[in-house]
Amino acid sequence: MHIAIIGNGISGVTAARHVRKRSDHRITLISAESDYFFSRTALMYIYMGHLTFDQTKPYDDGFWARNRIDRLRARVKAVRPETNTLLLSDGRDIAYDRLVIATGSSPNKFGWPGQDLEGVQGLYSLQDLELLEQNAPNKNTCRRAVIVGGGLIGIELAEMLRSRDIQVTFLVRESSFWNGVLPDRDSALLNRHIREHHIDLRLQTNLKEILPGENGRVQAVVTDSGETIPCDLVGLTAGVSPNIGFLKGSGIDLDRGVLVNRYLETNLPGIYAIGDCAQQRAPMKGRKAVEAVWYTGRMMGETVAHSLCGQPTEYRPGPWFNSAKFLDVEFHTYGWVSPEQAQGVDEAHYHWRHADKPICLTLAYRISDGGLLGVNALGMRLRHEVFERWLSDGLPIGEVVNRMDQALFDPEFSGDYSRQIRRAFATHQPQPS
Ligand SMILES: Cc1cc2nc3c(=O)[nH]c(=O)nc-3n(C[C@H](O)[C@H](O)[C@H](O)COP(=O)(O)OP(=O)(O)OC[C@H]3O[C@@H](n4cnc5c(N)ncnc54)[C@H](O)[C@@H]3O)c2cc1C
């Protein structure tokens, strides 16, 4: 049986590895982006000089031949389920018996005037990184950058540019950084932290237009307040969307992403979708239909491999978790801590904050029975398996606080705040925050 996988990111590669562990099927891994799998989350460290590209490759180059995983550098132009073939952009056809679509995402563009000018770019692919080297090699060539969109990739791009001393203005539509995801107090801590890193954070500010200079390159942006900000680079980081354009007309059901059932199967037999590009038809409780994060891609890749090897397996990701880094503040989240505007009536928050460092913890729990709903930690690391268990058990908030010392990952390095967290909880009033 020949399994073709479109996309050699974390989801496609995990699927390939696990199919190989379980079978002798022929595997072809197709990518338009790179010959070898690399860690997309480490892209920033290449620009910042902390890692070389080779150091972002989790496997040595011989791994693929040793494991009989064929690599094909090509763009798939169309999928033809009626003949079980893929049409490549160079005109070649590839036949498959089973197909896995693992094509990831691309940065959003919302039709802004000037969005395709030279010097305007997203940050997603290796090619984006190469372009950034051209657009922003140093502070003499690129004096100021404007970043549009206040998410995780936006803050990474800001940190990258600041590492070369390039001035950064950061346009964020929301009234506080990432407050569509974080409660106000967590978000306020990040606003301060971003500004302390000399990033010109503009809240409630939208991009209206990007203006060219005489050479046709970007020269300035105009915001919705009418301000013109001169710049040499515009970074578009207003979210990502699944790469599904090439699937139109294939007969595969599409919405925002490729629609899949719990087994990660599309509407057509033998065709699956995983990772950023997959959209669950019926998302599990507490999970979103499209989850564009690294670890979900990995879990989907492993799950689909079971189905491809004759053991149909449901995707069961368990409680939501994620981690990120905002400049030098680490962020861990498990379960759900709703921002104020999305908070249900049966949800309250206990918030603890360090007196003078950017460190805080927010625990969300049900008012009715005290059961734990989620945790956000900024500036401290938490133990995944401990919170997964506590969330599954719905451990009462008082118990969670009492046992915080079990949940801190590396108190010897980042500090043991469990006593302070416990002490402050004594005066906590259980009401919606
Ligand atoms: C800068 C950055 C930082 C990030 N940081 C984090 C983080 O800290 N934590 C986290 O959880 N997530 C993070 N993410 C998101 C995470 O990297 C993605 O969710 C994950 O890499 C998606 O994996 P994937 O396998 O679904 O797709 P991708 O990694 O996008 O791989 C898909 C591949 O398919 C290729 N492809 C697409 N269409 C075709 C076609 N038609 N033909 C051939 N090839 C095609 C693409 O070129 C690409 O190489 C970050 C993303 C970026 C860009």
The ligand as a Gaussian input file, in Angstrom:
#p B3LYP/6-31G(d) Opt

LIG

0 1
 C        6.898000      31.442000      14.005000
 C        5.974000      30.380000      14.566000
 C        6.021000      30.071000      15.906000
 C        5.169000      29.112000      16.442000
 N        5.243000      28.822000      17.770000
 C        4.439000      27.889000      18.294000
 C        4.522000      27.529000      19.669000
 O        5.322000      28.091000      20.420000
 N        3.698000      26.554000      20.138000
 C        2.811000      25.919000      19.324000
 O        2.090000      25.031000      19.783000
 N        2.710000      26.230000      18.021000
 C        3.488000      27.188000      17.480000
 N        3.388000      27.513000      16.160000
 C        2.401000      26.786000      15.334000
 C        2.956000      25.434000      14.905000
 O        4.241000      25.620000      14.394000
 C        2.018000      24.841000      13.856000
 O        0.772000      24.600000      14.483000
 C        2.555000      23.513000      13.316000
 O        3.866000      23.643000      12.824000
 C        1.648000      23.025000      12.194000
 O        2.116000      21.785000      11.757000
 P        1.479000      21.083000      10.494000
 O        2.217000      19.792000      10.334000
 O        0.005000      21.021000      10.623000
 O        1.754000      22.040000       9.268000
 P        3.082000      22.834000       8.753000
 O        4.184000      22.794000       9.758000
 O        2.580000      24.124000       8.300000
 O        3.534000      21.941000       7.527000
 C        2.776000      21.892000       6.355000
 C        3.711000      21.763000       5.172000
 O        2.932000      21.457000       4.007000
 C        3.449000      22.211000       2.923000
 N        2.403000      22.357000       1.913000
 C        1.270000      23.096000       1.989000
 N        0.550000      22.970000       0.856000
 C        1.263000      22.146000       0.058000
 C        1.042000      21.638000      -1.265000
 N       -0.059000      21.956000      -1.949000
 N        1.974000      20.830000      -1.790000
 C        3.090000      20.480000      -1.101000
 N        3.342000      20.927000       0.145000
 C        2.434000      21.758000       0.724000
 C        3.841000      23.524000       3.555000
 O        4.728000      24.219000       2.725000
 C        4.470000      23.043000       4.852000
 O        5.811000      22.723000       4.660000
 C        4.232000      28.470000      15.594000
 C        4.180000      28.779000      14.253000
 C        5.040000      29.730000      13.723000
 C        4.965000      30.052000      12.265000

